[in-house]
Amino acid sequence: MSPDYNVIGRRIKNARIEQRLTQEELADKIDVSVAFMSRVERGTGKINLKRLTQIAEILNVSPGYLLTGSNTASKDYLREDFRQVLEKCTPEQQRLIYAISELISRTNFDDEEDVQ
């Protein structure tokens, strides 16, 4: 699966605006041209992981968020992903997923010895 640069660009733009930075300020901080930054935000320019990581750090978001839209720091970052999976499952599959989830949520993995 290849990255969707349009979506990544929108996330960068939204995070930049939240941080009250202009394109010029962000471009200056990562040593790229404003034209390049504009292309990235529009999704017409590709960005490498080094630049993506720099941008994420400046914008106080994770690189994973810029790539996937998931904020792992959020308690319910997988809620939408789970909802989509469950919608595709039969009621029997949903019950099985629920039972497995219940079992896992009651298990204290920190206390277990070497599990292989």
N, C-alpha and C positions, 0 to 999 in steps of 0.2 A: 504494500500500500504506500503510495507516494504522498508526501505532505500536501495539504491544501493551502497553498500560499495566500489565497484570498482570505481564508479564515484566519490564518496566522497574522496576516497584515492587519485585519480588523481588530484582533485582540491586542496587538501592539499599539495601534492607534488609540483604542479605548483606554488601555492602561496608561499611555502617555498623557492623555487628556486628564485622567484621574489624578495624575501626579502634577498636573498643571505645567507641563513642559511643552514647548513648541517643537516642531520638527527640527528646526535649526538647532535648538539646544541639545536635543537628543543626538542628532547627527554629529555635533561638535564633541559630545562626550565619548562617542565611539569612533571618532576620527573617520567619518565617511561624509560624502557630499549630501546636501539637502535633497538633491535630485534622486540619489540612491535611496534615501530614507523614504521619500515620497513613493517611489516605485515599490518598495517593500510593503508599505502600508496599503497600497492599492492592489497588491498581490501580483504585480507584473514583474517584480524583481525577486530573485531567489536570494535567500540568506543562509549563510553557513552556520554551523553550530557555535563556533567561536563568537560570532556577532550576536547570535540569538541569546547566548548566555550572558554576554555583556549587557544587552538590552534588558534582559530579565532582571539582572542585578540592579541596574539603574532604576527600573520601574517597580522594584520591590515585589516581583512576582516570580514564580518558579519557571524555569525553561519548559517544564512539563505542562504548565498551564498554557503557555503560548502555543505549544504544539497540539495539545489535546483539549484544552478548555477545562481540564480537571484541576482543581486546587486541592492537593492532597492534605493541606493543612486544615481544610474544612472537614468537619465531622461527617458530613453527608455527601462527600464528593462523588460517591459512586451511585447515589440514589437514582439518578436518571438512567445510568447504564443498567442497573438492576431492573428498573421498570421496563425498559425495552426488551430485555431478555425474557422477563416473565410474561410479557404480552405474547411472545412467540410460543410459549409452552402450553401444553395441555394442562387441565386441572390436576391430573395425576402427577405430572412433572413438577408443577408448582408445589404440591404437597411434599414431594420428595425434597425439593430445594429448601423448603421451609424446615423440614425435619433435620436436614443436615446443618442448616444455619443455626437452629436451636442448639444442637449438640455442640457445635463449634463455639457458640457464645457462652456455653456453660463450662467449657474446658479451660483450665488454667495451664497454658503451655509453658509458662515460666517455671513451674514446679516439676515438670517432667524431666526425667533423665534422658540421656542420649536416645532419641527415637530415630530409628532407621527405616 
